[in-house]
Amino acid sequence: MKLCGENGHKSRDGQPCRFRIPHGATSCHHHDPDPSRAKAINFNAVQAQRQLRIPDSIDTNEFATVDDCLRVRAQVVTILKTEKRPDFKRLDMILKATSGASADHATKAQERQNEILLQLDGHGAGLAALQRLKESPLRVLPGKRAPTEKGPA
């Protein structure tokens, strides 16, 4: 690789152009006499920027509440139903961010619940209730059971 400035091209400040070009090329796309190459590169850069952004139709409200997370998920489903060729990779990243925010909200709610339980009746009743919560069997939500598990008898 060599520099465009080695062929005599200058940058705006008068220094030799420091853009790297492949061997055999005479100039970078900035100094190319044919502007179509520069236009194609700029068009591709704009398209790449648009693909990285969250669609304007999705309002995240910075996932301030659990309702914001649920609303964003519903908006993603709407996009999937209405667009002919949705960007699955971008929508998957949005759903991952939504899931992370939901998990953060759940963690904060659990911390608040633990604090309330510990404040009850000089910690005794709170600790007992917390211990019962920890020792109780996990209850699976409807629709989340594995196919081999049977429901409660």
SVG drawing of the C-alpha trace seen along z (x, -y; Angstrom):
<svg xmlns="http://www.w3.org/2000/svg" viewBox="-54 -24 60 60">
<polyline fill="none" stroke="black" stroke-width="0.4" points="0.0,0.0 1.2,-3.5 -0.1,-7.0 -2.0,-9.1 0.3,-12.0 3.2,-10.1 1.5,-10.8 1.5,-14.6 -2.0,-14.9 -2.4,-17.4 -4.9,-17.6 -6.8,-20.7 -4.1,-21.9 -1.5,-21.7 0.2,-18.5 0.6,-15.4 -2.6,-13.3 -2.3,-10.6 -5.0,-8.3 -3.8,-4.8 -4.2,-3.4 -3.5,0.0 -0.5,0.5 -1.4,-0.4 -3.9,-3.1 -3.0,-6.7 -5.2,-8.4 -7.7,-8.0 -11.4,-8.5 -11.1,-12.2 -8.6,-13.0 -10.0,-10.7 -11.0,-12.6 -14.1,-10.4 -16.6,-11.5 -18.7,-8.4 -16.3,-6.4 -16.6,-9.0 -20.4,-9.1 -20.6,-5.3 -18.4,-5.3 -20.4,-8.1 -23.7,-6.4 -22.5,-3.2 -21.4,-5.0 -24.8,-6.7 -26.6,-3.4 -24.3,-1.8 -25.1,-4.6 -28.9,-4.2 -28.7,-0.4 -26.9,-1.0 -29.7,-3.3 -32.8,-2.2 -35.8,-2.9 -37.5,-6.3 -40.8,-4.6 -39.4,-2.9 -39.6,-5.1 -37.5,-3.4 -37.8,-6.2 -34.4,-4.9 -36.2,-1.8 -37.1,-3.9 -40.0,-1.5 -41.1,2.1 -43.9,0.7 -41.3,-0.9 -39.7,2.5 -43.1,4.1 -44.0,1.2 -40.7,1.6 -41.3,5.3 -44.7,4.7 -43.3,2.1 -40.7,4.7 -43.5,7.2 -45.4,4.6 -42.4,3.9 -41.9,7.6 -45.6,7.9 -45.7,4.8 -42.3,4.5 -41.6,6.7 -37.9,7.0 -37.2,6.2 -33.6,6.0 -33.6,9.0 -30.1,8.4 -31.0,4.9 -34.3,5.9 -32.6,8.8 -30.2,6.3 -33.2,4.2 -34.9,7.2 -31.6,8.1 -31.4,4.6 -35.0,4.8 -34.4,8.1 -31.4,6.7 -33.4,3.7 -36.3,6.0 -33.8,8.1 -32.3,4.9 -35.8,3.8 -36.5,7.3 -33.3,7.2 -34.1,3.7 -37.6,4.9 -36.1,8.0 -33.7,5.7 -36.6,3.5 -38.6,6.5 -35.7,7.8 -35.2,4.4 -38.9,4.3 -38.8,7.8 -35.7,7.1 -37.3,4.0 -40.4,5.9 -40.6,6.5 -37.0,6.0 -35.8,8.3 -37.1,11.5 -40.3,11.8 -38.6,10.5 -35.8,13.0 -38.2,15.8 -40.3,14.7 -37.2,14.3 -36.0,17.8 -39.4,19.3 -39.1,17.6 -35.7,19.0 -36.7,22.6 -40.0,22.7 -40.0,24.7 -39.7,22.6 -43.0,22.2 -42.9,22.4 -45.0,19.8 -47.7,21.2 -46.4,21.9 -42.8,22.2 -42.8,25.9 -40.6,28.3 -42.5,30.9 -41.5,33.8 -42.7,32.0 -46.2,32.6 -48.3,29.9 -49.3,29.8 -51.4,32.8"/>
</svg>
